[in-house]
């Protein structure tokens, strides 16, 4: 483990990886079902799960990659006076939450559309 990696970070990365793999499979199988049936709601289901999965992937990148490259460089928006890494974590959480909300809205639409 690197000096920046804690056991909690390792568990988080493992869980995000599992989420990415499962979300990717759900997206793939939803798209495959759409291709076979041509049912438009299955297309929206695939898009919705794709958005949720992309949100998880992007939040992970922001949290893990940007945290160590931008902390202390005065490039972080909303960073405190101490340049803490919490600003990166907050940005990652907002990004993931926003994409999850949009993805779930598309999934709900897919379940209620004709």
KAJOBEL-V52294 format. One record per residue. PSI is psi as a letter, one per 30 degrees, with the letter a starting at -180 (* if undefined). OMEGA is omega in degrees with one decimal (999 if undefined). Layout:
psi={PSI;PSI}
omega={OMEGA;OMEGA}
This chain:
psi={k;l;f;f;k;l;e;e;e;e;e;e;e;e;e;e;e;e;e;e;e;e;e;e;e;e;e;e;e;e;e;e;e;e;e;e;f;g;j;e;e;e;e;e;e;e;e;e;e;e;e;e;e;e;e;e;e;e;e;e;e;e;e;e;e;f;e;f;f;f;k;g;g;g;f;k;k;g;k;l;f;f;h;l;f;e;e;e;e;e;e;e;e;e;e;e;e;e;e;e;e;e;e;e;e;e;e;e;e;e;f;f;l;*}
omega={177.2;-179.6;-179.2;-175.1;175.4;175.7;178.5;178.4;178.9;177.8;179.1;179.1;178.6;-179.9;177.0;178.4;177.3;178.3;179.0;-179.5;-179.8;176.7;176.8;177.6;178.0;178.3;-179.6;-177.6;175.8;178.4;178.9;177.3;176.5;-179.3;179.9;-171.6;-176.1;-179.3;-176.9;177.8;177.3;175.3;178.6;176.6;178.3;179.0;179.9;178.3;175.7;178.9;178.6;-179.9;177.9;177.0;177.2;-179.5;-178.2;178.0;177.0;177.6;-179.2;-175.8;-173.8;-175.0;-176.4;-177.7;-173.8;-179.5;-174.7;-176.8;178.2;-178.9;-176.7;177.6;-177.7;172.7;177.2;179.9;177.7;-179.7;-179.0;179.6;-173.6;179.7;179.5;179.1;178.9;178.8;178.4;178.7;179.2;179.5;177.9;179.2;-179.3;-179.4;179.9;-179.5;175.6;179.1;178.9;179.6;178.7;176.2;177.6;178.3;177.4;177.2;-178.7;-178.7;-177.9;178.2;-178.4;999}
